Each structure stands twice: as C-alpha cells, then as structure tokens.
Amino acid sequence: MRMPLSAPEDDPWSARYWPRETAGFERLVFFCDAVFAIALTLVAVEIGTPEAEDPNSAASLWTAITAKGPALVAYALAFFWVAVYWKANHRFTTTLRRISSRYVSVTLAYLAVIALLPFTASTLGEYSGNPVAVAMFAAFVAGASSLEIVLILVAQRDDLYLNPMSGAQLRYRAWGAATPIPGFLLSIPVAFASPVAGVLCWFIGSMFFGWVLGRWLPEPVEDDRDGSLRTPGREADS
C-alpha cells in the first residue's frame, strides 16, 4: 500500500511550482528546445531541391537555384529570429530556480507564436512585395517579444529567479525585450504605403531603440564597495 503524500504541494496533480532539476522543470526546457528546433527544420524543408530542366546544364541548374531565392530569404529570416528568441530563452531559463504553472501557460503561448514564425517568413519570402505579408511577419515578431516581457514579469511575480531582481534590473530586462517591438509595429502601417520601407523599419527601429536603451537605461551593476546596485555613468554625471 502506498504511503500518502506528505503535503499538498507534493501532489503532482495540484503542484503549482517545479524547482530546477526536477522532471517538471527539465521537461519544459526540453519542450522549448524541441519547438525551436522543429521551427527551424520546417522552414528548411520548405526550400526543397532545385529542379533543373536540363540536369547537365550549369545555366539551367543556376536558374533553378535562383528560383529558390524567396524560399532562401524566408529561411534566413526565420532562422535569424528563431535563433534570437532561442538564445534569449536559453539565457533567461538559466536565471530561474523554479517554474510555476502560470509561467508554463505563458510559455505555451510564447511557443505557439514561435512555431508560426516560419510560416510568416515563408509567406513573406513568397510575397515580399505584398504589405499583408510584411505586416503579418511584423505582428508575429512583435507578439513574441511582447510575450518575452510577460515571462519576465511572471517570473518576478511568482518569485522564480535564482537571484531576485531589483526594480532597476526588472525595468532593464523588460525594456531590453521590448526593443524590437516599436520598429515592427511601426512597420505595419508603413508597409501598406511601401513594403520595402516597412522592412527597413525593422532594422532601423531595432537599432535605434537598442541605442536609446543603452544610452538612457544602461544595465545596473553591483557596486563592489557595498553590494548595492548602481547605473554606470550616473556617478560621472552627478
């Protein structure tokens, strides 16, 4: 006969938190990595093999390869952004001492957006001059970044961090995750005037808001003298 569980939180059916190095924590990490890997694989499979009219003709094969240009552009876009989000997710996970049921729910929504990034990238590669394709890709990237912010805030609210964040650190992390959002959201109306200008908004906006973040909200660092947090450059300005 099995012994009863010692406490309600030991019951896997009612558990709300899963510490690091437990099956619940590790399974979420593995699931996230699997979704990212599958997202990259699917867009690579979509490229397919070039079909030359004359298998022995270099010119014919080159024509078939160049015809794959939109698919290759879609792969490059999808790979870049999925890799950016995987790297951010990987680093973020290392800061956690446990996960909560609320964190798992938000992660599932986040992965749902990530899994569709290859579809939006493929659509953009095939219809690069169509403003709807530009707007759809921009909306999904902005959505993924927005959910990153939610994950940061949920981790703070549920006390999931290995080292609790100060208010300054939380603001820095949240604003850092938000860096791509303004440029991508701005690109949506711009794309209907000019799809090329809409795409340019992604890069110009991300670089500009990244510069603003680094200039006006630098990362707080620990002061070796007393262990308090300070903002680099503020002492010199004062």
C-alpha positions, 0 to 999 in steps of 0.5 A: 500500500502506498504511503500518502503524500506528505503535503499538498504541494507534493501532489503532482496533480495540484503542484503549482511550482517545479524547482530546477532539476526536477522532471517538471522543470527539465521537461519544459526546457526540453519542450522549448528546445524541441519547438525551436528546433522543429521551427527551424527544420520546417522552414528548411524543408520548405526550400526543397531541391532545385529542379533543373530542366536540363540536369547537365546544364550549369545555366539551367541548374543556376536558374533553378537555384535562383528560383529558390531565392524567396524560399532562401530569404524566408529561411534566413529570416526565420532562422535569424529570429528563431535563433534570437528568441532561442538564445534569449530563452536559453539565457533567461531559463538559466536565471530561474530556480523554479517554474510555476504553472502560470509561467508554463501557460505563458510559455505555451503561448510564447511557443505557439507564436514561435512555431508560426514564425516560419510560416510568416517568413515563408509567406513573406519570402513568397510575397515580399512585395505584398504589405499583408505579408510584411505586416503579418511577419511584423505582428508575429515578431512583435507578439513574441517579444511582447510575450518575452516581457510577460515571462519576465514579469511572471517570473518576478511575480511568482518569485522564480529567479535564482537571484531576485531582481531589483526594480532597476534590473526588472525595468532593464530586462523588460525594456531590453525585450521590448526593443524590437517591438516599436520598429515592427509595429511601426512597420505595419502601417508603413508597409501598406504605403511601401513594403520595402520601407516597412522592412527597413523599419525593422532594422532601423527601429531595432537599432535605434531603440537598442541605442536609446536603451543603452544610452538612457537605461544602461544595465545596473551593476553591483557596486563592489564597495557595498553590494548595492546596485548602481547605473554606470555613468550616473556617478560621472554625471552627478 
